[in-house]
């Protein structure tokens, strides 16, 4: 079992590997500052060993010193919601976001 690592940034973990184009669109959106110049401090984790991880499973993979209040999983629902949307800016990311209550 591969564990997630500590980081000074919030981890954004890819758990769906069926849509490479959607993943690339999301990566572009996340790397684009908003209209106020804000850019999230995130670290993308793009490793197939985390494929199909659920929120409950991912929480167990966090190191004891992970201090961020947020862990982002990019799952089938998240990537599917980007289908057909432009990655030109933050408006490309649909809402509302789900939280890990599995």
N, C-alpha and C positions, 0 to 999 in steps of 0.2 A: 504494500500500500504506500503510495507516494503522498507525502504531506505537503500542504501549502507552506510557504515560507514567510518569514517576517519581512516587512518592508516599511519604509518611511511613508509610503503612499498607500491609498486604499486599493485593495486587490479587486480586479475585474476579471473573473474566471470564466472562460469559454467552456460550456458543457455540451454544446451542440456543434457537431462537425459536419452537418449535412448541407449547409448553405455557405460556402466560402465567399460568394459575392455579398451576401448580407453581412457577414462578419467584416469584410473590408469596408463596406459602407459605414458600419457602426464605428470601426476604428477611426475612420476619417472624421466622423462627427465628434467623437471624443477627443480628437486632437485639434479641434477647431475652437478657438476662444469664442465666447458669446459676444453680443453687441457691446457689452461693457468691458470686454477684454479679459473676462474671467475664464480660466482654464483649470479644470479639476486636477488635483494631484492624485493621479491614479497610476497603477501598474497593471498592464494587461498580462494575463496568464493564458497562453495559447498552447496547451499541452494536451494531447489526446488521452493521457492517463486520467483526466478529469471528465471524460465524456460521460454523460448521463448522470452525473452526481446530482443529488437532491440537496436542498438546503440543509436538512438534518445531517446528511452525510458530510457535506462540505464543512459544517461547523466542527465536526469531529476531527477534521484534517488540519484545522488551524493550530499554529504553534501557541504555546502557553503565553508567549509575550506579544501576541497580536493585540494591539491596543485600539484599533480603529472601531468606531461604533457601526461600521458598515462593511459588509462583504457583498459584492455584486456578482451574481451568477447570470451569465448570458446563455439562456436555455432556448429550447425550440420555440416557445411562445415569444420570447424577446426577439429572436432573429426573424421569425415569421411575421412579426408586426412591422418589420422594415421593408418587406417585399413591395417593390414598386415605388418606394419613396426615394427622394433625392437625398444625398448626403451633403448637401450644400451648407447646412447649418443646423443649429440645435432644434429648429422646428421639425426636423426629420425624425426626432425621437418621440414616439407616441406616448401618451399617458393614459391612464394612471399606471404607476409602477407597482409591482407586486412585492410584498415582503415575505420573508421566509417562515411562514406558519404552516408547515406540512405536518 
